[in-house]
Amino acid sequence: MIRLFRRDGLELMLNVDMIKDIAADPDTIITLLSGEKIQVKNSLSDVLTKIKAFRIGMDEENRNVDDHESNERDNKNRPG
């Protein structure tokens, strides 16, 4: 989830998997898969940066879990 701010200043945590598209005309409008539209204060580039950082973070978390599981398997398979 990413942290954004609605036009009225209220904080919003948005599940990035629910985003259908994002437009800037000039305000940033996020359309969700449900068809709901959310107007936010954040710029288009800010929203895209947050999504990218979220995705990279998720990839790193998954990689860390995979590395941890791999290390545990290696430790179990070592003669000892």
C-alpha positions in Angstrom: 0.0 0.0 0.0 1.1 3.6 -0.6 0.4 6.7 1.3 -1.4 9.5 -0.6 -3.4 12.6 0.3 -6.9 13.4 -1.0 -7.6 16.9 -2.2 -9.2 17.7 1.2 -5.9 16.8 2.9 -7.1 13.5 4.4 -4.5 10.7 4.3 -5.2 7.7 2.2 -3.6 4.3 2.1 -4.1 2.8 -1.3 -3.7 -0.8 -2.4 -1.6 -0.4 -5.6 -3.1 -3.7 -7.0 -6.5 -1.9 -7.2 -5.3 0.8 -9.6 -6.6 0.7 -13.1 -5.1 3.9 -14.4 -3.7 7.3 -13.3 -4.2 10.6 -15.1 -3.1 14.2 -14.5 -5.5 16.8 -16.0 -4.1 18.9 -14.2 -5.1 17.2 -10.9 -4.0 13.6 -10.4 -7.0 11.3 -10.7 -6.6 7.6 -9.8 -9.2 5.2 -11.3 -9.6 2.0 -9.4 -10.6 -1.4 -10.9 -14.0 -0.9 -9.3 -14.5 2.3 -11.4 -14.2 4.6 -8.4 -12.1 7.7 -9.1 -10.0 9.3 -6.4 -8.6 12.8 -6.8 -5.3 13.3 -4.9 -3.0 16.1 -4.0 0.1 14.1 -5.0 1.5 14.7 -8.4 1.5 12.0 -11.1 5.2 11.5 -10.8 5.0 11.3 -7.0 2.3 8.5 -7.3 4.4 6.6 -9.8 7.5 7.0 -7.7 5.6 5.6 -4.7 4.3 2.7 -6.7 7.7 1.9 -8.0 9.3 2.0 -4.5 6.5 -0.2 -3.2 7.1 -2.8 -5.9 10.8 -2.7 -5.4 10.3 -3.1 -1.7 8.0 -6.1 -2.2 10.5 -7.7 -4.6 13.3 -7.2 -2.0 11.1 -8.7 0.8 10.3 -11.7 -1.4 14.0 -12.1 -2.3 15.0 -11.9 1.4 12.4 -14.6 2.3 13.7 -16.8 -0.6 17.3 -16.2 0.6 16.4 -17.0 4.2 14.6 -20.2 3.2 17.5 -21.2 1.0 20.0 -20.6 3.8 17.8 -22.7 6.2 17.7 -25.6 3.6 21.5 -25.3 3.1 22.1 -25.4 6.9 19.9 -28.5 7.3 21.7 -30.3 4.5 25.2 -29.7 5.8 26.9 -32.7 7.4 27.5 -32.0 10.9 
